[in-house]
Amino acid sequence: MKPTINLTRPLPPLRLLSSYFLSHPRLAITVIFIALYLLTIARYYPLSSHDPSSFFFSSTHGYDKSYSTIREAQALSFINTTNSNSETSSSPTSPPPTSPSLCLGVATVARPTTQYITHTIGSLLEGLSPTERAQIHFIFFIAHTDPTTHPVYHEPWTRHLPDTQLTYMGLSSTQMSTLRTWESTHDYRSKGLFDYSYLLSACATKTSAPFIAIAEGDVLAARGWYARTLAAAEHIDALDPFDDDHPFPSPSTPPENLPPSSWLYLRLFHTETYLGWNKEFWPTYLFTSTLLFLLTATSLIALRATFPYALSRPLSNPTISLILTLYLPLSILLFFALGRPTVLPLAQPSPAGAQLMANYGCCSQGFVFPRRMVPFIKKRIEEKRAEYIDMLLEAAAGEWGLQRWVVNPSLLQHVGGESAKGDDIADERARMIWSFGFERWGVEGAGAP
């Protein structure tokens, strides 16, 4: 009798693996889950590593100055060129605009060692077209009772770039005495509020610009900041200059007693540090997670009931239990671990990414105000209900129900690792004020703003 020869062809490896997984559904689900889990981490890690609310945040590279380095070099080059050209000309680079669209005010005080103001001014003006520059009235304010004590006072660009050089000249002897007392006692809070009000008043009285931008002296501006800022401000102002809930004051009502606008400011800088999973919303997080658990359980059971022949084995009770007690909780944990700005980023609506931001909008690096709000803001500063301008503005907005807007991504970056206050605690806080979104300008194909 001849031996039988098995002519059955072996299954291809892929079919063999498929057949094995079909007979072991829980193993198949586990392998797929692990693969998707790792792929998700790999996909979002470049963002999460720069997200301070993320478990994957990199303390080494999270604060990398990618776009800031570019803007610093461009700003310094612009200032150096201005200084070189000033040697052959003693007049400003251009006459002040007659009908500006924006008054840009920047105040500076001398810092203990590093002076950031040169980079600030350079980045704000570098890249502007002649038409854009002609729409900006730039007021530069050296906030010292003796401005010659500031290291940049004698630099040529300070006489050529500003449209107005602001000093304390013209103040009363009493006001000057108070300012000198604040300087000698290092009362930065009182003097800071006074300087802010003084600069706002200068923009309102020296120009007819409908919008006033106040930037601190330790920021960098993204190229194209002006076009996006103006587009956002005009868009906001056209939406609802003043609604029925905030009636215009009567002619007999002092303008500082009621806000003549439904929006208080447009923020040009925000830090993602305060946009994480804030603990006051834990009931919402718990409710959403519980709802997701119930929906997943209901869906799996409904699928098995609808297709019993095909899914009774893959979706057995042990498999569903494994999904609900292990894989779903791990997925929810990953969602939170990736960081809120990563998985739920702020939108970038048109025009110019302007959107409402009523909370967590630190800090005071750059604001744009409608001109008509200046008396109201000055009145709030005089009342001094808060010690810092950003806290004061937030309190006023909350009390009067005023809208607060932000441009996303940030158009300004805070580069001041050394505070003007000159103490270690303030320096540490200054280093934490960082816009991670700003650094993505020019990266990921974003291009210039």
Residue pairs with C-beta under 8 A, 6 or more apart in sequence:
10 16
11 19
21 27
21 28
21 31
22 28
25 313
25 314
25 315
25 316
25 319
26 318
26 319
26 322
29 314
29 319
29 322
29 323
29 327
33 327
33 330
37 330
37 331
37 334
40 334
40 338
41 56
41 334
44 338
44 342
44 343
45 56
47 338
47 339
47 341
47 342
48 54
48 55
48 56
48 57
48 337
48 338
48 339
48 342
49 56
49 57
49 58
49 61
49 62
50 57
50 58
50 61
50 62
50 64
50 436
50 439
51 57
51 62
51 272
51 338
51 339
51 340
51 341
51 342
51 436
52 62
52 272
52 273
52 276
52 339
52 436
53 272
53 273
53 275
53 276
53 277
53 339
53 340
53 341
54 337
54 338
54 339
54 342
55 337
55 338
55 339
56 337
56 338
56 339
57 339
62 436
63 434
64 439
65 72
65 415
65 439
66 439
66 440
66 442
66 443
67 222
67 413
67 438
67 439
67 440
67 441
67 442
67 443
68 220
68 413
68 415
68 438
68 439
70 442
71 119
71 123
71 220
71 221
71 222
71 223
71 413
72 119
72 123
72 220
72 415
74 122
74 123
74 126
74 127
74 223
75 118
75 119
75 120
75 121
75 122
75 123
75 126
75 220
76 118
76 119
76 122
77 122
77 126
78 122
78 125
78 126
79 118
79 121
79 122
79 157
82 93
82 156
82 157
82 160
82 161
83 155
83 156
83 157
85 93
85 160
86 156
86 157
86 159
86 160
87 156
89 160
90 159
91 160
92 159
92 160
92 161
92 162
92 163
93 160
93 161
94 133
94 134
96 137
96 163
96 164
97 134
97 135
97 136
97 137
97 163
99 208
100 135
100 136
100 137
100 207
100 208
100 209
101 135
101 136
101 209
101 210
101 211
101 230
102 135
102 136
102 137
102 209
102 211
102 212
102 213
102 226
102 229
102 230
102 233
102 368
103 136
103 137
103 139
103 203
103 204
103 206
103 207
103 209
103 211
103 212
103 213
103 371
104 124
104 136
104 137
104 138
104 139
104 213
104 215
105 139
105 141
105 166
105 199
105 200
105 202
105 203
105 212
105 213
105 214
105 215
106 117
106 120
106 121
106 124
106 138
106 139
106 140
106 141
106 214
106 215
106 216
106 217
107 141
107 142
107 143
107 195
107 196
107 199
107 214
107 216
107 217
108 115
108 117
108 120
108 140
108 141
108 142
108 143
108 150
108 152
108 217
109 142
109 143
109 144
109 150
109 217
109 420
110 144
110 149
110 150
110 151
110 420
111 416
111 418
111 419
111 420
111 422
112 418
112 422
113 418
114 417
114 418
115 151
115 152
116 217
116 218
116 219
116 415
116 416
117 152
117 217
117 218
118 152
118 155
118 157
119 220
119 415
120 215
120 216
120 217
120 218
120 219
120 220
120 221
121 140
121 157
121 161
123 219
123 220
123 221
123 222
123 223
124 138
124 215
124 221
124 225
125 133
125 138
125 161
126 223
127 223
127 224
127 448
128 136
128 226
132 226
132 227
135 226
135 230
136 163
136 226
137 163
137 164
137 203
137 206
137 207
137 209
138 161
138 162
138 163
138 164
139 162
139 163
139 164
139 165
139 166
139 199
139 202
139 203
139 206
140 158
140 161
140 162
140 164
140 165
140 166
141 166
141 167
141 195
141 198
141 199
141 202
142 150
142 152
142 153
142 158
142 165
142 166
142 167
143 168
143 191
143 195
144 150
144 183
145 168
145 176
145 179
145 180
145 183
147 153
147 167
148 154
152 158
158 165
159 165
164 202
164 206
166 198
166 199
166 202
168 175
168 176
168 179
168 198
171 179
179 191
179 194
181 187
182 188
182 190
182 191
182 194
183 191
186 421
186 422
188 420
188 421
189 387
189 388
190 384
192 388
192 389
193 381
193 384
193 387
193 388
193 389
193 392
194 381
196 214
196 381
196 389
197 377
197 378
197 381
197 382
199 214
200 212
200 214
200 369
200 374
200 377
200 378
201 374
201 378
203 209
203 212
203 214
203 371
203 374
204 212
204 371
204 374
209 371
210 237
210 370
210 371
211 230
211 233
211 237
211 368
211 369
211 370
211 371
212 368
212 369
212 370
212 371
212 374
213 229
213 268
213 366
213 367
213 368
213 369
214 366
214 367
214 369
215 221
215 268
215 365
215 366
215 412
216 364
216 365
216 366
216 414
216 416
218 365
218 414
218 415
218 416
218 420
218 430
219 269
219 365
219 366
219 412
219 413
219 414
219 415
219 416
220 412
220 413
220 415
220 438
221 411
221 412
222 410
222 411
222 412
222 413
222 438
222 441
222 448
222 449
223 441
223 448
223 449
224 448
224 449
225 268
225 411
225 412
225 449
227 352
227 449
228 351
228 352
228 353
228 407
228 411
228 449
229 266
229 268
229 352
229 368
229 407
229 411
231 351
231 352
232 266
232 351
232 352
232 353
232 354
232 368
232 405
232 407
233 266
233 368
233 370
235 351
235 352
235 354
236 263
236 266
236 354
236 403
236 405
237 263
237 370
240 262
241 261
241 262
242 248
242 260
242 261
242 262
243 262
245 262
245 401
246 258
246 259
246 261
246 262
246 400
246 401
246 402
248 260
249 255
249 257
249 258
249 260
254 375
255 372
255 375
255 376
256 375
256 376
256 378
256 379
257 379
258 376
259 373
259 376
259 396
259 400
259 402
260 372
260 373
260 376
261 370
261 372
261 373
261 402
262 402
262 403
263 370
263 402
263 403
263 404
263 405
264 369
264 373
264 377
264 393
264 396
264 397
264 400
264 402
264 403
264 404
265 367
265 368
265 369
265 373
265 393
265 397
265 404
265 405
266 354
266 367
266 368
266 369
266 405
266 406
266 407
267 357
267 361
267 366
267 367
267 404
267 405
267 406
267 407
268 365
268 366
268 367
268 368
268 407
268 410
268 411
268 412
269 363
269 365
269 366
269 410
269 411
269 412
269 413
269 414
269 435
269 438
270 357
270 360
270 361
270 362
270 406
270 408
270 410
270 435
271 362
271 363
271 414
271 432
271 433
271 434
271 435
271 436
272 341
272 435
272 436
272 437
273 362
273 432
273 433
273 434
274 360
274 361
274 362
275 340
275 341
275 346
275 360
276 339
276 340
276 341
277 285
277 336
277 340
278 360
285 336
289 332
292 328
292 332
293 324
293 328
296 323
296 324
296 328
297 320
297 324
300 315
300 320
300 323
300 324
301 320
303 311
303 315
304 311
304 312
304 315
304 320
335 343
341 436
341 437
346 355
346 357
346 406
346 408
347 353
347 355
347 408
348 408
348 409
349 355
352 407
353 407
353 408
353 409
354 405
354 406
354 407
355 405
355 406
355 408
356 403
356 404
356 405
356 406
357 404
357 405
357 406
358 397
358 403
358 404
361 394
361 404
361 406
362 390
362 433
363 390
363 414
363 433
364 388
364 389
364 390
364 393
365 412
365 414
365 433
366 411
366 412
367 393
369 377
376 396
377 393
377 396
380 392
380 393
380 395
380 396
381 389
381 392
384 392
385 392
385 395
385 396
386 392
386 394
386 395
393 404
394 404
396 402
397 403
397 404
408 437
409 435
409 437
409 438
409 440
409 441
409 449
410 435
410 437
410 438
411 438
411 449
412 435
412 438
413 434
413 435
413 438
413 439
414 430
414 433
414 434
414 435
416 430
416 433
417 427
417 430
417 431
418 427
418 430
419 426
419 427
419 429
419 430
440 446
441 447
441 448
441 449
442 448
